[in-house]
Amino acid sequence: MLPETAGSGTLATLAVTGEPFLELLGGFILALREAGLPVSLTENLDAMEAVGHIPLEDRDAFKYALAATLVKNHSHWRVFETVFEVYFSHRGSAHVLDEDAAAALAELEDQMDLPPGEGATGAGGAGGEAMTPEELAEALYQSLLKGNDAQMRAVARQAVRRYAGMEPGRPVGGTYYLYRTLRQLDLDGVLAKLLEAAKDAAPEDQNSLDARLEADEYEHRINQLKSEIEAEIRRGLVADRGVEAMSRTLRKPLPEDIDFMHASRDELKVLRQAIQPLTRKLAVRLARKRRRGRRGPLDFRSTVRHSLSTGGVPADPQFRPPRPHKPEIFVIADISGSVAAFARFTLHLVYALSGQFSRVRSFVFIDGIDEVTHMFEGTDDIMEAIHRVNTEADVVWVDGHSDYGHAFEAFWEKAGREISPKSTVIILGDARNNYHASQSWVVKEIAHRARHTYWLNPEPKSYWDTGDSIVSDYAVYTDGAFECRNLRQLETFVDNLA
């Protein structure tokens, strides 16, 4: 799967596809919604207004005009970019070099003294097919040396045609074609050659900062060339397989839709970046909900005073300011196996919102249980505290396999009687108990003492009560069992804590 990098080329004229512009833009909006981006009717109208003020032949201007009106969250940018590149990749002249690129390639071929008729204007207008691998390598070097975008675009196209080995109907992903192309180009060697040439041409008094800036510039040009190669491969795949198939292949979930239990390392990194702005938004929402969620008791004296001017008809009831309830939170989290990532992010969210609670106490378990509240106290780095939980908590009783029954009994002995009507208890886990005794009476007693008791399960509901899962044995005593597979569902649950 290709990384979501910006493509190259121009939109040329949208009339090439025979599609009315409004229909084309409407299809793009629909593709964004299918990818999970929330695009309202108002934003759709804003986009139509915005593109009326930019030249449609300028691909980048068109792209960023749409982004400015349709993307509301920076974490949605990569998904927008992928949808844009795939959706518009087959619009315009996709198989003929644009004029700037063709002219740039012809200029390079003239410099290398290729025979006439075999250059950029030969071979049916495709350009570059008569260049030998050595000549293409030299063209690549010259385009990077000069930083000429049109030349890089032309070289990228010829490199893909020569080295990628793309075959119609072949069920191979774009990453394979990208690997084959980059392996033949040896960009690391080209970068070393560029740096050596820069070093030879540099004045004797050049300082280290100037040298570093020059090296960064060459690295930037190489990354730009890689983007052009990726875009060219993507255009070829779309032409072969169609827009819909490629959209499904390249599409990645939004950060808030990434599954905790199956997230890759890169996706976990994205989740960590997304959780901070989410906590700020939820903190504001909880505070506002508490302020406006209910009225205080009737203030009779104030009511009479405000009704004097009308003789009490009609009466204008006045209420004392409410005293919002801040719950004491108990978190009991299974940190075994695949549910560990879910527990980490839930603990992170709860402690990031701790200002909205009177107190937070945390317990983690596998087959034994340990209180880890102290690991979060006196530190601003919640992820560091969670790392300590994973490495220092004493959670193994016998064999380190989940035993909810024993863990709950141990919790009841340690802290069960400290639960009060001010407490909200949140239990995190998939309730896969390895066929041990459930000891569900503990959850029943917790629910009897607490203000609220909730169960959060990172598994799909269709998996509940299958195999060794005994969610229903516990959920029957709670105020609700929630499927929490991602940040979006976790955000929905937080609203219940106000």
CORPE-V117768 format. One record per residue. N is the residue number from 1. PHI is phi as a letter, one per 30 degrees, with the letter a starting at -180 (999 if undefined). Layout:
N/PHI  N/PHI
//
This chain:
1/999  2/d  3/d  4/d  5/c  6/d  7/d  8/b  9/i  10/b  11/d  12/h  13/c  14/d  15/d  16/e  17/d  18/i  19/c  20/d  21/d  22/d  23/d  24/d  25/d  26/d  27/d  28/d  29/d  30/d  31/d  32/d  33/d  34/d  35/d  36/j  37/d  38/d  39/c  40/d  41/d  42/d  43/d  44/d  45/d  46/d  47/d  48/d  49/d  50/d  51/d  52/d  53/c  54/b  55/d  56/d  57/d  58/c  59/e  60/d  61/d  62/d  63/d  64/d  65/d  66/d  67/d  68/d  69/c  70/c  71/c  72/c  73/b  74/d  75/d  76/c  77/d  78/d  79/d  80/e  81/d  82/d  83/d  84/d  85/d  86/d  87/d  88/c  89/d  90/c  91/d  92/i  93/d  94/d  95/c  96/b  97/e  98/d  99/e  100/d  101/d  102/d  103/d  104/d  105/d  106/d  107/d  108/d  109/d  110/d  111/d  112/c  113/h  114/d  115/e  116/d  117/i  118/c  119/c  120/d  121/c  122/c  123/h  124/i  125/i  126/d  127/i  128/i  129/d  130/d  131/d  132/d  133/e  134/d  135/d  136/d  137/d  138/d  139/d  140/d  141/d  142/d  143/d  144/d  145/d  146/d  147/i  148/d  149/d  150/d  151/d  152/d  153/d  154/d  155/d  156/e  157/d  158/d  159/d  160/d  161/d  162/d  163/c  164/d  165/i  166/d  167/b  168/e  169/i  170/d  171/d  172/b  173/d  174/d  175/d  176/d  177/d  178/d  179/d  180/d  181/d  182/d  183/d  184/d  185/d  186/h  187/d  188/d  189/d  190/d  191/d  192/d  193/d  194/d  195/d  196/d  197/d  198/d  199/d  200/d  201/d  202/d  203/d  204/d  205/c  206/d  207/d  208/d  209/d  210/d  211/d  212/d  213/d  214/d  215/d  216/d  217/d  218/d  219/d  220/d  221/d  222/d  223/d  224/d  225/d  226/e  227/d  228/d  229/d  230/d  231/d  232/d  233/d  234/d  235/d  236/d  237/d  238/d  239/d  240/d  241/c  242/j  243/d  244/d  245/d  246/d  247/d  248/d  249/d  250/d  251/d  252/c  253/d  254/d  255/e  256/d  257/c  258/d  259/d  260/e  261/d  262/b  263/d  264/d  265/d  266/d  267/d  268/d  269/d  270/d  271/d  272/d  273/d  274/d  275/d  276/d  277/d  278/d  279/d  280/d  281/d  282/d  283/d  284/d  285/d  286/d  287/d  288/d  289/d  290/d  291/d  292/c  293/d  294/a  295/c  296/d  297/d  298/d  299/c  300/d  301/d  302/d  303/d  304/d  305/d  306/d  307/c  308/d  309/d  310/c  311/i  312/i  313/b  314/d  315/d  316/c  317/e  318/c  319/b  320/d  321/e  322/d  323/c  324/e  325/d  326/c  327/d  328/d  329/c  330/c  331/c  332/c  333/c  334/d  335/c  336/d  337/h  338/d  339/d  340/d  341/d  342/d  343/d  344/d  345/d  346/d  347/d  348/e  349/d  350/d  351/d  352/d  353/c  354/e  355/d  356/d  357/b  358/d  359/a  360/b  361/b  362/b  363/b  364/b  365/a  366/b  367/c  368/c  369/b  370/b  371/d  372/b  373/e  374/d  375/d  376/c  377/d  378/i  379/b  380/c  381/c  382/d  383/d  384/d  385/d  386/d  387/d  388/d  389/e  390/d  391/c  392/c  393/d  394/c  395/b  396/c  397/c  398/c  399/b  400/i  401/c  402/e  403/b  404/d  405/e  406/d  407/d  408/d  409/d  410/d  411/d  412/d  413/d  414/d  415/b  416/e  417/d  418/d  419/d  420/b  421/d  422/d  423/c  424/c  425/c  426/c  427/c  428/c  429/l  430/c  431/h  432/d  433/c  434/h  435/i  436/d  437/d  438/d  439/h  440/d  441/d  442/d  443/d  444/d  445/d  446/d  447/d  448/d  449/d  450/d  451/d  452/b  453/b  454/b  455/c  456/c  457/b  458/d  459/d  460/e  461/e  462/d  463/c  464/d  465/i  466/c  467/i  468/c  469/d  470/b  471/e  472/d  473/d  474/c  475/d  476/d  477/c  478/c  479/d  480/l  481/c  482/c  483/d  484/b  485/c  486/a  487/d  488/d  489/d  490/d  491/d  492/d  493/d  494/e  495/e  496/d  497/d  498/d
//
